């Protein structure tokens, strides 16, 4: 379920922004295939270590897995794919690894955005971009502008992103907009970094860890969580299908009882 609102020109174009409803306010539509899949891509370094390779080799292979996953999502009718590429805490990693990740990000922007454009994929980046090199920020701006009108798939990359940062920056923007008005879910939601997408139906984390690591803390309120031991470079279409199969077995109640679902209660506004 979603509502549309005119929000004026978006960054880089004249796009009409879409405001999606909150799962704590209204019960969203449910389908066999998740509309929005979010992935914490974990395990690149361990993948490389097991092969006696430097960690950077795992990150390189991880980029190839991103390409494969984007293709698989399109083939399965998934509309939104959000990838956790670099968290606000990842700056704590060894400096040489951080430097390589920034170079890899820049190279991916240079090489992949045109391919996304030619395949009708909308590209977005969310996070605190102020910490990035100006070249990276400019490539992001150009990529978002170039692909802004596409609807085949929205690919969002979370870079220097943290869920707490997201909530805090949205609250601050609410305060700037109107310092007196109460901060409601609807007001806050307009300023969250992921306001261009519905809440994720399914979160996948590779690499065996079972935590959300400060990712989409607000948006994951009613998201189904799926954890797999597969390292990100080994994640492919078959692994995605296994995650979707698990998702289909879930009973998505959104606060209701199993009995209500069994009786076929229609989707309605939550009370």
N, C-alpha and C positions, 0 to 999 in steps of 0.2 A: 504494500500500500504506500502511495507517495502523493505528496502535494507539490504543485509547482508555484513558484512565486517569481515575479519579475524583480531582479536585483540590479538592473542596470548593466553596463558593460563589465564583463569579467576581465581579469588581467590578461592582456594580450589579444583581446578580441571583443566581439559584441555578443558573446554567448549568453543565453538565458540560463541562469543558475537553477538547479533543481534542489528543492528542500525536501529531504526524506524524513519520514516520521520516525519517532523514537519508539523502540520496542517496549518501553515502560509506559508509554502513553497510548499506543494503539497496537493491535495484534497484526503483525505483517503477514503478507501472503506467503504460503509455504508451498514449495515445489520439490519434485524428486531431485532435481539438479540445483545445487546452491547458486543463487544469483551472484553472490559476492564471496570469493575465497580469499582469505588472507594467509600469508605464509611467513613463518620465521625460518629463514634459511640458515640452518645451523649444521656444522660439521665439516666445513671446507678444510680447516687445518688438520683435523684428525684423519680425513680422507687422504691428505697428502702424506701425513706422518706414517700411516700404515703402508704406504708405498715407498717409504724412504725418500720422499721428495720434500723440498722446502714448502712451507705453508702457502706461499704465493701461488704454487702450482694448483693447489686446491681452489683458491679464489678464481683462477683462470678457468678451471673446469666448471666452477659454479656459474659463470656467465653463460656457458653453453647450456647448462641445465635450465637457466632462465628462458632462453630461446625455446627450448623444447616444451617447457611448461606453458608458455604463452600460446604456442600452437595447440597444445592439448586442451587448454581451456576454451579456445575458440571452437574447436571441433566438438566439444561437449556442451556448448551453449552457455557457458559461464560468461556473464556480462562484465564483471569487475574482478580484477586480480590485483591484490595489494601485497607488495614484497617488502619485508623488513631488511634493508640492505646494510644500514649502519646506524647504530643507536647512539644516543647522546652520551652513553657510558663507554662506547667503543674507543673513545679518545684515550682511554687508559691502557690500551694495548701498546706493545713495543713500537717506538717511533718509526722504525723502518717498515713495519707492517702497515701502519696508518698511512705512511707516505705512498706505499705501493697501492693501497686501496683507493686513495685519492686519484692516483694516476690511472688506475683501472677504471674508475668511475668516469673520468674525463674521456678516456679512450672509448668506453662504451657509448657515451653520449655522442661522440663524434661519428661512430660507426653504425649505431643502431637506430637512431631517431628517424633517419630517412626510410629505413626498412619498415619501421612502425607506421610511418605516414603512408607508404605505398600499400600497406596491408589494412588500412582503415582503422588503425588502433590509436586511441587517444592516450596521450602520455602526460602524466602528472608527477610532480615530486613534492612531498610534504616533509616538513621539518624546519629547523632553524638554519636557514641557508646562509646566514651572515658569516658563519665560520669558514665557508668554502672560498677557494680561490675565485677571483672575478671571472676567470675563463669558464669555470664550472657553472657559475650562476648565469652567465650569458648563454651557454649552451642549453641550460634548463629553460630559460625564458624563451629562446627560439623554438625549442622542441615543443613546449606547451602551446605556443602560438601557432606553430605549423599544424599540429594535430588536434587542435581544440574542438573542431567540429565533428570529429569521427565518433561513431557509435558502435562499431563492431565489438570492441572490447575497450574498457578503460583500464590501462595499466598504471598503477600508482606505485612509485618507489618511495619508501620512507627512509630518509637519509638525514643523519643528525637529528633523529626524531626520538622523543620520549613521551609517553602518555601523560606524565605529570606536567611536563612542559606544555603540552597541547591544551590541557584543561586550564592551566594558569594563564597562557597567552589569550585564550578565548575569554576568560573572566576579565582580564585587563581590557580587552577590546570592548566588552560590554560596558565596563566602567567609563571608558573614553566616550563611547557613543551616548550614554546617558548615565551620569553618576548617581542619579536618584532612583531610577526605575529598578524594580526587583530583578535579580538575575534568575530567569526561569529556564527550564530545559530548552524551550523553543528559542529563546534569545541566545543562550550559550551555544546551542547547536549550529546556529548560523555562522559562528566564528571558529568552530573547530576545524582543524586542518583537513578532515575528511568529509566536510559538508557536501562535497560534490558526489558522494557515493552513499548508498544505503549501508546500514550496519552489516558487518560480515555475517553470513550464515554459518560459515565454517572457517575455523582457524586450524591450520596445519603447522606443527612444529617438527622439523626433522632433527636427527642427531641424538635422539634418546632422552633429552632433557624434558621435564614436565613442569614448565613454568612459562609465564607470558612475558617476563623480562621487560616490563614497563612499556609494552606495546599496546596501543589502542585501548587504554584502560577504560575510557568512557564507552567506546563503541562496542566492546565485547560483552556487554551486560547479559545478553541472551544468546551469544554465539556458541555453537557446538564446538568443542575442543577435541582435536585429534592429534595424538603424539605417536611418532614412528621412530624406530631405531635407525632407519635408513639415513645415511649421511646425505647432505644436500646434493653433492655431485652424482650420487647414485639414484636420486629421485627422478622418476620418469612417468610416462603416461600410465603404466600399470600401477605404480604407487599412488598416483592421483585417483585412479579408478577405485582402489582399495579404500582410500579416504572418503570418496563419495559414497561408496557402498556402506561404510560405517555410518555416514551421515543419514542415509536413507532409513537406517534401522532405529534412529533416535526418535523419541516422542517429544516433539516440540510443543510444550504446553503454555509457555508464556504466562505462568501464574495460575492457569486453570487446572482442573483435575483430569485424570485419565477418563473418568466417567463422562465428563463433559465432551471430551473428544470422541468417545465411543458413540455418544448420542448424536454426533454430527452437528454440534453447536456451530452456527455460522460465525465467520470472522467478524468481529465487531469491536467497537472502541472499548478499551479496557476500563474497568471500573474499580 
